């Protein structure tokens, strides 16, 4: 997805020109429901007439109706996250709801029609894909104007996919009608610029503050100062953090049980591949600055631990210390499986900023402003920075990674966690960002 498409969906698309009616969820959801039910009923009438008034048919129609509506709502929330590919998010959104639907049906032993259920899924997914693929073609290019300042100039240089035009004077802004304008509202502008900006807003011109627009398009929070969330506090939503802990337990315990046979096979393979223990314990910086020991499958040759040697804590590309089985485990992220135990203990969460080695954490804290703030939430097995950037160790790259972490902390939500989970599965398949 291009940055232009991100702009339309995450920064007030309705203000950036006339949107096609079929791009509105208030139109898509009813359309999806009506067409899906029409196709299912037609199949029953012409192919399964004996089941027309049966309980099995009514159960299946009701269940697929609920699954399709929930899938569209999940997709809508996921699409608001910066950088989310519109079409690529449709399948995960539908799969998760239909899997939950199947699980409920099996547990409750409700009679259902697998044929009608499959039709509901295929029609719902296909129609959503068609509507959103079509809408994407409506936005070929967008031009934006900007009021010159240090931050707006830096923003324009960072996002080169957008066609930016510099406003040389307040008189130039007075001639802007339809195109959005970027301005640093915290800049000490002179009175002529302020009057021109106010006049533009009154005329209906979309004026965006550069800080919020950058966050919306990049998924990063620049570390100029502590960044508050939408409620005006530095603390993440406490209600969701409590729910997140419950979700961690509900997911981690059964997953650990299901993966235990695979983990046993991996442990045996590690012991056969190189001498040393199968599980590697390493001290990391944890929640609220409390150190803890992460559990991972060993992927390197056994060496004497040195928690103070910063260089030894960094894993480089083609690191000669990585074993044969270790390279496969790192590429597929299977080396992280034992961290489910850390999650159950409460030392980690399934999703959050990755925990750093003590020596690296100290080094980053000394060189990067507000680095300690990332410890306000539990570290995660996977996170927003990992799915966007991958593994990094150098200071400049960690500075970018920290901006991703701050975005996650500021915008932490179930939808963002769900999107990170889907992207993590994609990374596991592709091996992107592995070292």
C-alpha positions in Angstrom: 0.0 0.0 0.0 1.3 3.4 -0.9 1.7 6.3 1.6 -1.1 8.1 -0.4 -3.5 5.3 0.4 -2.4 5.4 4.0 -3.2 9.1 4.1 -6.7 8.6 2.8 -7.6 6.0 5.4 -5.8 7.0 8.5 -5.7 10.8 8.4 -9.3 11.7 7.6 -10.0 10.3 4.2 -13.4 11.9 4.1 -11.8 15.3 4.2 -9.4 14.7 1.3 -12.0 14.9 -1.4 -15.2 13.1 -2.4 -14.9 9.4 -1.5 -16.7 6.8 -3.6 -19.9 5.6 -1.8 -18.8 2.0 -2.0 -15.7 2.8 0.1 -17.9 3.6 3.1 -18.4 0.8 5.6 -21.9 2.1 6.2 -22.6 1.0 2.6 -20.3 -2.0 2.4 -21.6 -3.9 5.5 -25.4 -3.8 4.5 -24.4 -4.6 0.9 -22.3 -7.5 2.1 -25.0 -8.9 4.3 -27.8 -8.6 1.6 -25.8 -10.2 -1.2 -24.4 -13.0 1.0 -27.9 -13.9 2.3 -29.3 -13.7 -1.2 -26.7 -16.1 -2.6 -27.2 -18.6 0.3 -31.0 -18.5 0.1 -30.8 -19.0 -3.7 -28.6 -22.1 -3.2 -31.1 -23.5 -0.7 -34.1 -22.8 -2.9 -32.5 -24.4 -6.1 -30.2 -27.0 -4.7 -31.4 -27.8 -1.2 -35.2 -27.2 -1.2 -35.8 -29.7 1.6 -33.6 -27.7 4.0 -35.3 -24.4 3.3 -37.1 -24.2 6.7 -34.8 -26.4 8.7 -33.0 -25.4 11.9 -29.7 -26.3 10.3 -30.3 -23.6 7.6 -31.4 -20.9 10.0 -28.5 -21.6 12.3 -26.0 -21.4 9.5 -27.5 -18.2 8.0 -27.5 -16.5 11.4 -23.9 -17.6 12.1 -22.5 -16.4 8.8 -24.4 -13.2 9.1 -22.7 -12.5 12.5 -19.3 -13.7 11.2 -19.4 -11.4 8.1 -20.5 -8.3 10.1 -17.8 -8.9 12.7 -15.2 -9.6 10.0 -16.0 -6.2 8.4 -15.8 -4.4 11.7 -12.4 -6.1 12.5 -11.2 -5.2 9.0 -12.3 -1.6 9.5 -10.3 -1.2 12.7 -7.2 -2.9 11.3 -7.3 -0.7 8.2 -6.9 2.4 10.4 -3.4 1.3 11.5 -0.6 3.0 9.6 1.0 1.0 6.8 -1.7 -1.6 6.8 -2.2 -3.0 3.3 -5.9 -2.7 2.6 -6.5 -5.9 0.6 -4.0 -8.0 2.5 -5.8 -7.5 5.8 -9.2 -8.9 4.5 -8.3 -12.6 4.7 -7.0 -12.5 8.3 -10.0 -10.5 9.4 -12.4 -13.1 8.0 -10.4 -16.1 9.0 -10.3 -15.2 12.7 -14.0 -14.7 12.9 -14.9 -17.8 11.0 -12.5 -19.9 13.1 -14.2 -18.6 16.2 -17.6 -19.4 14.7 -16.5 -22.9 13.9 -15.2 -23.4 17.4 -18.4 -22.2 19.0 -20.5 -24.4 16.7 -18.4 -27.5 17.6 -18.5 -26.8 21.3 -22.2 -26.1 21.4 -23.0 -29.0 19.0 -25.3 -26.8 17.0 -26.6 -28.3 13.7 -25.2 -26.4 10.7 -24.6 -26.7 7.0 -20.9 -26.7 6.0 -21.9 -25.9 2.4 -23.9 -22.7 3.3 -21.1 -21.7 5.8 -18.4 -22.1 3.1 -20.6 -20.1 0.7 -21.0 -17.3 3.3 -17.2 -17.1 3.8 -16.4 -17.1 0.1 -19.0 -14.6 -0.9 -18.2 -12.3 2.1 -14.5 -12.4 1.5 -14.7 -12.0 -2.2 -17.2 -9.1 -2.1 -15.1 -7.3 0.5 -12.0 -7.8 -1.6 -13.7 -6.5 -4.8 -15.1 -3.4 -3.1 -11.9 -2.4 -1.5 -9.6 -3.2 -4.5 -12.0 -1.1 -6.6 -11.9 1.8 -4.1 -8.1 1.8 -4.0 -8.0 2.7 -7.7 -10.0 5.9 -7.1 -6.9 7.6 -5.5 -4.1 7.8 -8.0 -2.3 10.8 -6.6 -2.7 13.5 -4.0 -1.0 16.8 -3.9 -0.4 18.4 -0.5 0.9 21.9 0.4 3.0 22.7 3.4 3.8 25.8 5.4 7.6 25.9 5.6 9.2 25.1 9.0 11.9 22.8 10.2 9.5 20.0 11.0 7.3 20.3 7.9 10.4 20.3 5.6 11.8 17.2 7.4 8.4 15.5 7.1 8.2 16.2 3.3 11.7 14.8 2.8 10.8 11.7 4.8 7.7 10.9 2.8 8.7 11.2 -0.8 5.7 9.3 -2.2 3.5 12.3 -1.6 3.6 15.3 -4.0 4.4 18.2 -1.7 4.3 21.9 -2.7 5.8 24.6 -0.6 3.7 27.6 0.2 6.0 30.6 -0.1 3.6 33.2 1.5 0.2 33.5 3.2 -1.1 34.8 -0.1 -0.3 31.4 -1.7 -2.3 29.7 1.0 -5.3 31.9 0.3 -5.4 30.3 -3.2 -5.5 26.7 -2.0 -9.0 25.3 -2.2 -9.2 21.4 -2.3 -5.7 20.2 -1.4 -4.8 19.4 2.2 -2.2 21.6 4.0 0.5 20.5 6.5 1.6 22.9 9.1 3.5 22.7 12.4 0.9 24.2 14.8 3.5 24.4 17.5 5.7 26.7 15.4 5.8 30.4 16.4 4.2 31.6 13.1 3.7 35.3 12.4 0.2 36.8 12.4 -0.1 36.8 8.6 0.4 33.0 8.5 -2.0 32.4 11.4 -4.7 34.5 9.8 -4.2 32.7 6.5 -4.4 29.2 8.2 -7.6 30.2 10.1 -9.1 31.5 6.8 -8.2 28.3 5.0 -9.9 26.2 7.7 -13.0 28.3 7.5 -13.1 27.8 3.7 -13.1 24.0 4.3 -9.4 23.3 3.5 -8.1 20.3 5.5 -5.2 21.5 7.7 -3.1 18.8 9.4 -0.7 19.2 12.2 2.6 17.7 11.1 3.2 15.7 14.2 -0.1 13.8 14.1 0.1 13.3 10.4 3.5 11.8 10.6 2.4 9.4 13.3 -0.7 8.4 11.3 1.3 7.7 8.1 4.5 6.1 9.5 3.3 4.3 12.7 6.1 6.0 14.6 6.2 8.6 17.4 9.1 11.0 17.1 11.0 11.3 20.4 11.1 15.1 20.8 9.2 14.9 24.1 7.2 12.5 26.1 4.1 11.6 24.0 0.7 11.4 25.6 -2.1 9.1 24.5 -5.5 10.2 23.3 -6.6 10.6 26.9 -3.8 13.1 27.6 -1.8 10.8 29.9 1.6 9.0 29.6 0.1 5.8 30.9 -1.4 3.3 28.5 -5.0 2.3 28.9 -5.1 0.4 32.2 -8.4 -1.3 31.4 -7.0 -2.9 28.2 -3.7 -3.8 30.0 -5.7 -5.9 32.4 -7.7 -7.5 29.6 -4.4 -8.1 27.7 -3.0 -10.0 30.7 -6.1 -12.3 30.7 -5.8 -12.8 26.9 -2.1 -13.7 27.3 -3.0 -16.5 29.8 -6.0 -17.8 27.8 -3.8 -18.0 24.7 -0.4 -19.0 26.1 -1.5 -22.0 28.3 -3.3 -24.0 25.6 -0.7 -23.0 23.0 2.1 -24.2 25.2 0.3 -27.6 25.7 -0.3 -27.9 21.9 3.3 -27.0 21.0 4.9 -29.2 23.6 5.5 -32.2 21.2 7.1 -29.8 18.7 9.2 -28.2 21.4 10.4 -31.6 22.5 11.5 -32.5 18.9 13.3 -29.1 18.6 15.1 -29.6 21.9 16.4 -33.0 20.8 17.5 -31.6 17.4 19.4 -28.8 19.2 21.2 -31.3 21.5 22.1 -33.5 18.5 23.3 -30.5 16.4 25.8 -29.0 18.9 26.9 -29.5 22.5 25.1 -27.6 25.2 21.7 -27.1 26.7 18.6 -26.9 24.5 17.2 -23.9 26.4 19.1 -20.6 26.6 18.4 -18.4 29.6 19.4 -14.7 29.2 18.9 -11.7 31.5 16.8 -9.0 29.9 15.4 -5.6 31.0 11.7 -6.2 31.8 8.5 -4.4 32.8 9.1 -1.3 34.9 12.8 -1.8 34.7 12.8 -5.1 36.5 15.3 -7.6 35.1 14.2 -11.1 34.3 15.5 -14.2 32.4 14.1 -14.9 29.0 13.8 -18.5 27.8 14.7 -19.3 24.2 15.8 -22.3 22.3 19.6 -22.1 22.0 20.5 -21.1 18.4 24.3 -20.4 19.0 27.3 -22.3 20.1 27.6 -22.5 23.9 29.8 -19.7 25.3 30.6 -18.3 28.7 28.0 -15.7 29.6 29.1 -12.1 29.7 26.3 -9.7 30.6 28.5 -6.6 30.5 30.1 -7.1 27.1 27.8 -5.1 24.8 29.3 -6.4 21.5 28.7 -10.1 22.5 25.0 -9.3 23.1 24.6 -8.2 19.4 23.7 -10.7 16.8 24.9 -9.7 13.4 23.9 -10.9 9.9 25.6 -14.2 9.1 26.9 -14.5 12.7 29.3 -17.4 12.8 28.1 -18.3 16.3 24.7 -19.4 14.9 24.3 -23.2 14.5 22.7 -25.0 11.6 19.5 -25.7 13.4 19.7 -22.3 15.0 19.5 -20.5 11.7 16.3 -22.3 10.8 14.8 -21.6 14.2 15.7 -17.9 14.0 14.3 -17.6 10.5 10.9 -19.1 11.5 10.9 -17.5 14.9 10.5 -21.0 16.5 13.3 -20.2 18.9 10.9 -17.9 20.7 8.5 -20.7 21.7 9.8 -21.2 25.3 9.0 -17.6 26.0 5.4 -18.7 26.4 6.6 -19.7 29.8 7.7 -16.1 30.4 4.3 -15.0 29.4 2.5 -17.3 31.8 4.8 -16.2 34.6 3.8 -12.6 33.9 7.3 -11.5 32.9 6.3 -10.9 29.3 3.3 -10.4 27.1 2.6 -12.0 23.8 2.8 -8.6 22.1 4.9 -5.6 23.2 8.4 -4.1 22.8 11.1 -6.7 22.6 13.2 -7.1 25.7 16.8 -6.0 25.3 19.9 -7.5 27.0 21.0 -5.6 30.1 24.2 -4.2 28.5 22.3 -3.1 25.4 19.5 -1.6 27.4 21.9 0.4 29.5 23.7 1.6 26.4 20.5 2.7 24.6 19.3 4.4 27.8 22.4 6.5 27.9 22.3 7.6 24.3 18.5 7.8 23.4 16.2 10.2 25.1 13.2 8.7 27.0 14.4 5.1 26.2 13.3 4.0 29.6 9.7 4.8 28.8 9.4 1.7 26.7 9.5 -0.4 29.9 6.1 1.0 30.9 4.4 -2.1 29.4 5.4 -5.7 29.5 8.0 -6.8 26.8 6.6 -9.0 24.1 7.4 -12.2 22.2 6.6 -10.1 19.1 5.9 -6.4 18.6 5.1 -3.4 16.4 8.8 -2.6 15.8 9.6 -6.3 14.9 7.0 -6.6 12.2 7.9 -3.2 10.7 11.6 -3.2 11.0 13.0 -6.5 12.0 16.2 -7.2 14.0 18.5 -4.2 14.6 21.3 -3.4 17.0 23.0 -0.2 15.8 22.1 3.0 17.6 20.6 4.8 14.6 18.4 1.8 13.8 17.4 1.5 17.4 16.3 5.1 17.4 13.8 4.3 14.6 12.8 1.1 16.5 12.1 3.2 19.6 9.7 5.4 17.6 7.8 2.3 16.6 7.7 1.2 20.3 6.4 4.6 21.4 3.7 4.4 18.8 2.6 1.1 20.1 2.6 2.3 23.7 0.6 5.4 22.8 -2.0 3.5 20.6 -2.1 0.2 22.4 -5.3 -1.6 21.6 -6.8 -5.0 20.8 -6.9 -4.1 17.1 -3.3 -3.2 17.0 -2.3 -6.4 18.8 -4.4 -8.4 16.4 -2.7 -6.8 13.4 0.7 -7.4 14.9 -0.3 -11.1 15.4 -1.2 -11.5 11.7 1.9 -9.7 10.5 4.0 -11.9 12.8 2.6 -15.0 11.1 3.5 -13.5 7.8 7.0 -12.9 9.0 7.3 -16.5 10.3 6.4 -17.7 6.8 8.7 -15.3 4.9 11.6 -15.2 7.3 11.8 -11.4 6.9 14.1 -9.6 9.3 15.7 -12.8 10.7 19.3 -12.9 11.8 
